[in-house]
C-alpha cells in the first residue's frame, strides 16, 4: 500500500470509529482506558475532566498509545489502528466540547456544560493498520 492509500485507509478508520483505548504511563506502568475520540484529518482529540490521572500522566510523559477500530463490517473486515502519538493539553480547540458532545447524543450529555473539562490533542507520530485484508501490517511515521 502506498503512502496516499495508507493515509486514505487510516482516515476512513478514524472517521468511522470514535471509541477506543488510550494508554498512558503511570509509575512506569501502562494504564489504559476507553475514550471517545474525534479527528480533524489525522489529528485526534478527546476530552476528560481536568482532575484525572490521565492528565497527570500526560503532563509527566506526553506519549499515548491508542487503539481504534476492530469493528466487523460486511466488506471491510475487522481493521483497526495502533497509534503512537504525542499529546498536548490545549486551552481551546475547534470544534469545542459542546459541539463535540452534541454529536454524541445521550452518551456524553452528562458532561455538557461542565467547566472542568480539558481537551487532549494527539498528534500522530506512528501508526499501524492491522487486519487489513488487502495488506500486511506496516508501521508508518506521519
C-alpha positions in Angstrom: 0.0 0.0 0.0 1.5 3.3 -1.0 1.6 6.3 1.4 -1.6 8.0 0.0 -3.6 4.8 0.1 -2.4 4.3 3.7 -3.5 7.8 4.7 -6.8 7.3 3.0 -7.4 4.0 4.8 -6.3 5.5 8.1 -8.6 8.5 7.7 -11.6 6.1 6.9 -10.9 4.1 10.1 -10.6 7.3 12.2 -13.8 8.8 10.6 -15.8 5.7 11.4 -14.5 4.6 14.8 -14.8 7.0 17.8 -14.5 4.8 20.8 -11.1 3.3 21.5 -8.5 2.8 24.2 -5.8 5.3 25.3 -2.9 4.1 27.3 -0.6 6.3 29.3 2.3 5.6 31.7 1.9 6.0 35.5 4.7 4.9 37.8 6.4 3.2 34.8 3.3 1.0 34.3 0.8 1.2 31.4 -2.7 2.4 32.3 -5.4 2.1 29.7 -8.9 3.4 29.5 -11.7 3.7 27.0 -12.1 7.2 25.5 -14.3 8.9 22.9 -12.1 10.4 20.1 -12.9 12.6 17.2 -10.5 13.5 14.4 -9.6 16.6 12.4 -7.9 14.9 9.5 -5.1 12.9 11.0 -5.1 14.7 14.4 -7.1 13.1 17.3 -8.9 14.9 20.1 -10.6 13.7 23.2 -11.9 15.4 26.4 -11.6 14.5 30.1 -12.1 16.2 33.4 -9.1 18.2 34.5 -8.6 16.5 37.8 -7.9 13.0 36.5 -4.9 10.6 36.5 -4.7 10.7 32.7 -4.0 14.5 32.8 -1.2 13.9 35.4 0.2 11.0 33.3 0.3 13.1 30.1 1.9 16.1 31.9 4.7 13.8 33.1 5.0 11.8 29.8 3.1 13.1 26.8 3.1 9.9 24.8 0.0 7.9 24.4 -0.9 4.6 22.7 -4.3 4.4 21.1 -6.3 1.6 19.6 -9.3 2.5 17.4 -11.4 0.2 15.1 -11.9 -3.5 15.1 -15.5 -3.3 14.1 -16.7 -6.1 11.9 -18.3 -4.8 8.7 -19.6 -6.7 5.7 -17.0 -5.7 3.2 -14.3 -4.1 5.4 -13.2 -6.9 7.7 -12.0 -6.0 11.2 -9.3 -3.4 10.5 -8.1 -1.3 13.4 -5.2 1.1 14.0 -2.4 1.1 16.6 -1.3 4.7 17.1 1.6 6.2 19.0 1.0 9.9 19.5 2.3 12.9 21.4 -0.4 14.5 23.5 -0.8 18.2 24.4 -3.4 20.0 26.6 -4.6 23.0 24.6 -6.7 25.6 26.1 -9.1 25.8 23.2 -9.8 23.6 20.2 -12.3 23.5 17.4 -14.9 22.1 17.5 -15.3 22.9 21.1 -16.5 20.5 23.7 -20.2 21.4 23.4 -20.2 21.0 19.7 -18.5 17.6 20.0 -20.9 16.5 22.8 -23.8 17.4 20.6 -22.7 14.8 18.1 -22.7 12.1 20.8 -26.3 12.1 21.7 -27.1 10.7 25.2 -23.7 9.0 25.6 -21.9 12.1 27.0 -24.7 14.6 27.6 -24.0 14.4 31.3 -20.7 16.3 30.6 -22.4 19.1 28.7 -21.9 22.4 30.4 -19.1 21.1 32.7 -16.5 23.7 33.3 -13.7 21.4 34.4 -13.2 19.6 31.0 -9.8 19.5 29.4 -9.2 18.9 25.7 -6.4 16.4 24.8 -4.9 16.8 21.4 -2.9 13.8 20.0 -0.5 14.4 17.1 0.0 11.0 15.5 3.7 10.0 15.2 3.5 6.4 14.1 0.5 4.2 13.1 -0.1 0.6 12.0 -3.2 -0.5 10.2 -3.9 -4.1 11.4 -6.2 -6.8 10.0 -6.4 -5.1 6.6 -7.3 -7.9 4.3 -5.5 -6.2 1.4 -2.2 -5.5 3.0 0.3 -6.8 5.6 0.6 -4.6 8.7 3.2 -1.9 8.3 4.3 0.9 10.6 4.2 4.4 9.0 5.6 7.6 10.5 3.4 10.6 9.9 
